[in-house]
């Protein structure tokens, strides 16, 4: 522990501080969006989007390396695939509910397969594990800026439209009677979730981002004082920040992947909380 904090305050190791602040900024997205994903029971939809972005990353790497579209950033490719996946899933969920599971699984598998194929054909060596499992120690100042901007957007939207979000999350029929644009709220939530997933995949990776969108919110739901969606968001942000910091410290101390350690920590706390709740 001492060695970590001595490195943290050392000006020669800025990436440690970037990782620390990235964890705190990410916890806001994990907490707010994760609570909405959990409350609306759309974790499978978010999971499909999080895995489909690998297709956009692989395609961007191939187009850039082959000079078809020079300097095509993987982030842009991931955003395009995430937005398309969210739109397709949202349309199917609204218009063909009986086929929702099939489409979700198809997008999940096809997106990842496209990414693997393009990475295999990319000139030179491309390590997919960086995108699958993430590396928070590679977070740049620009990434921190993107996270901060998205945090502000998500907080502003959640604050401004909280009554509509809460109503559509727990009782869609009542929300429609009260003339709440339930469909628009659902589609905007999917698009914001897709955007957040693209930025957060650099933290815990494509594979594990869905875990951090659900585990902190699930743990927060076991807290007795959490009796509203806003309280769940706040508690989830606190748990996310705690898991992120603990994962960073343990990963640094024991030379382990920080993203994986963070998710293991979150999963362990969630299972313990579940067991305590079941025992009571």
N, C-alpha and C positions, 0 to 999 in steps of 0.2 A: 504493500500500500504506500509506504514511504517513497519507494523508488518511482512509483507512478506520479505522485504529486510533485516530486522533485523534477521529473521530466516535464510535467505539465507547465510549470512556471519557467522552464528553460527556454530562452528565446531561440535556441537552435532547433527546437522541435515544434514548429508551428502546426504541423499536421495533427498533433495530439489535441491541441486546442480547437482546431477546425472540427475534428471528430466529436469532441465534447459538445460544442455548440450545435453541431448537426444533429446530435442525439436529442438535445433539448428542443430544437426547432421541429424536428420530425415528430416528437411526442405530441405536439399540438395537433398535427394532422392525424396521427394515429388515434388520438383521443377523441377528437370531434367527429371525424369521418368514420372511425371504427365504431363509435356509439350508434351512429345512424345506420351503418351497415348491419350491426347486430340487432338493432331495434326493428328494422324492416325485414330482417331475415333474408338478406341478399348476399350472404358471404360467398355463396357459390358463384354468383355473377361477378363479384369482385375478384374471385380466384381465377375465373376464366380470363378476365381482362389482364390480370397480373402475369399470367403465363403466355398470353397471346402477344405481349409486347416484345417477346424474344424474337418473333418473326420480323418486326420492324427493325430491331437492332441488327440482326443478321443481314437483312437486305441492305441497310444503310452501310454496313461495313463492306459488303461486296461491291456495291455501286461506287463507293469511294475508292477502294483499293484497285478496282478495275478501270478507274478513270472514266466511268460512264457518267457519273455525277461527282466531279471532284469535290473533296472536302465535305461530303454529305455527313452531317453529324449524327451519330447513333441516337442521340436524344430526340432529334426531329423524327427519325424513323419510328422510334418507339411511341412518340406522341401520336403520329398518324395511325399506327396500328391500334393503339389504345382507344382513340376516338372512334375509329371504324368498328371495332369490336363492341364498344359500349353502345353505339347506335344500333347495331344489328341485334344485340341481346335485348336492348330496351324495346325495339320494335316487336320482336318475337314475344317478349314477356307481356306486352300489352295486347297484341293481336292474336297470338296463337299460344295460349298458356299451356295447352296440352303437349306442345312440342318444345317447351322451354328447356327441359333437362337435356334433351338430345342436342339442341343447338349449342347449349353451354359446353357440353362435353366435346362437341365437334370443334368449336372455336378454341377451346383449351388445347386439344391435341394438335390441330392443324397449325395454330400459331407457333407452338414450340417446334413442330417438325419443320416448318418453313425456315425458322431461325437456324436450326441445326444444319439444314441443307445448304443455306447460303454461307454459313460460317465455314462449312467443309470446302466450299468452292472459292472462298476468299483467298487471293494470293498471299503467301506467307502463312504464319501460324497465328491462329486466333483461339484464345483460351476461353471457352464458354463459361467456365466456372466463375470468372469475374462478374459476369452478368447474372448468372444463376444464383450465386450466393453472396455477392456484393463484397465490398471492402470499404468500410467507413473511414479507414485511415487514408484513403485516396481522395477524400472530399476536398474540393477547392473552395476558394473564397467566392467564386462565381456561383457554385452550387449552394453555398450558404445564402447568397442573395436571392436566388430563385426560391429557396425554401421559405425565406422570410416574407417574400412577396406573396407566395401562395398561402402562407399562414394568415396574413392580413386579409386576403380575399375571402378565405374560408370563415374566419372569425366574423368579418363584416356581414357576410351572407347569412351565417347562422344567427347573428344578433338581429338583423333586420327582418328575417322571415321565420323567426323561431316559432310563432304560433302556427303558421301554415305547415312548417316541417313537423312539428309535434303532432298536429292533427292528422296529417297524411301518413305518419309513421305508425300510429296506433289504431286509427279508425278511419279507413278510407271512405266508407259510406257516409259517415257523419261529415267528413271534410268536404265531400262532393255536395252534400246538402247545404253546407255553409259557403258554397261557391269557391272553395279552395282549388286552385289549378293543380290537382293531384298529379296528372300526367306530366305537366311541365316540371313540377318539383322532383318527380322520379327521374326524368331524363337529365335534368341539371345535376342531380346527385350522382348519377352514373358518370357523367362527363367530368365532374370535379374529382370523383374517385379515380377515374382513369388517369387524369393529369397527375394527381398525387402519387399514384402507383409508379408512374414513370420516374418521378424525382426520387421517390423512396427506394426504388430498386437499387440505387447506388449505395444505400445504407445496409439493408439486409438482403438484397438480391431479389430477383424475380420469384424464386421458389418460395422464399420465406416471408415475403411482404404481407401475404394474406394472414399469416399467423399473428403478426403485430397489429393487424387491423381488427382482430377478433379477441385475442387473449387479454389485453389490458381492459377492454370493454367488458369481457366476460368476468374478469376478476372484480371489476368495479360493481357489477350487478350483485355481487355477494355481500357488499358492504351495507349494513343496516340503514345507515343514514342516506343512502342513495334511493330516493323515492320519486325522482323525476328525470326527464331526459337531460335537462341542463346539469343536474347534479351528477348524472352518469358521465357526461362529457368531461366535467371538471375532474372527477375522480379518475377517469380513464387517462386523462393527460398526466396526472400525477404518477399513476402506475407506469405509464409509458416512459416518462422521464426517469423514474427510478430504475426500471429494467435496462434502459439505455446506458445509464451511468455505471450500473453494476456490471453489465456486459462488457463495457469498454475497459473498466478497471481489471476485471478478471482476465479478459482476453490479452491485455498488455502484460499482466503479471505472469501468466502461464503460457504465453506465446501461442494463443489459440485464435481462431477466426472470430472476430468480434461479433459479427452478425449472428453466427450460429450460437455463440454463448449467450447473446441477448435473448434469442428466441427460447433457448433451453431454460434460462432464468424465468422468463415470462410463463413458459409452460409449467415449470415446477410450482411456481406460486399459484397458478390457476388450479392445478390438480390438488394442491394442498387445501386451497380455499374450498374447492368442490367437496373434498372429503370431510372437512370440518362442517360444511353446510349440511351434507347428507347425514352426518353423525347427529347433528342437532335435530 
